[in-house]
Amino acid sequence: MIRGVVFDLGGTLMYFDGDWDAVNARGDAEMCAYFDSRGYPLPVSFAENFRALREAGRKRATETHLEYTAEQALNDTLTQHNICWIPDGVLPYAVKKYFDGEEALWRAYEDARALLEILSARGLRLALLSNATDHALIERMTRNANLAEFFDPLLSSAKILHRKPDPRAFQPILDAWQIRAHEIVMVGDAPSFDILGAHRAGLRGVLIEGREPTGASHFKPQLEGNDEPLLQPDAMISQLSELPDVIEAMNGEK
């Protein structure tokens, strides 16, 4: 019996409606302008070095399954430039400025809220588990899309440290729900993160096909020798609206 459903966010419940290069350049400019407005001018090379550390950090995170957050990258860039006179309290606001442009370009799929309403009405527990470098961004995105209210817990790798497909990323949900892993389904668009991670943790996995890749999708985890079978989903869907029938079918299996 399926008693809980865990959702990925980007590419599953929401999509990015913009140009990544443009939004990243805007983020750099907005962040540096914010520092300048607070009386903390930054070197000309700061934004370029911040981008480089973010890129290297994302690559390292896929190898270690440990998140490298945007705030860590900002701290490391400041250290790289021997800047130690900016108060720590300023950094979260600078990170928000960096993500403001991106945040405005995320949209919920039109059937996302209706699906969550159906599953919630059926008594299923719902959670969110997203690989992301800033948890506050994930909270704002889901609130903006009127989705946040359905998730308990609402998690990201920036909050819990571990990234999918590390099975430890799923442990906070298992601990919170006290539901056996095989009674939980993970729904996502990335086999090498969502499906592999779910199966490593003992969950079932449903793959939603045909979605546009998200910004960091070119970073994929290195597979181990016995991972190939774990990449195969228990079911596949092309629309979120198909999920309730898939769960019913799983519940009817002998």
Disulfide bonds with the S-S distance in Angstrom:
none
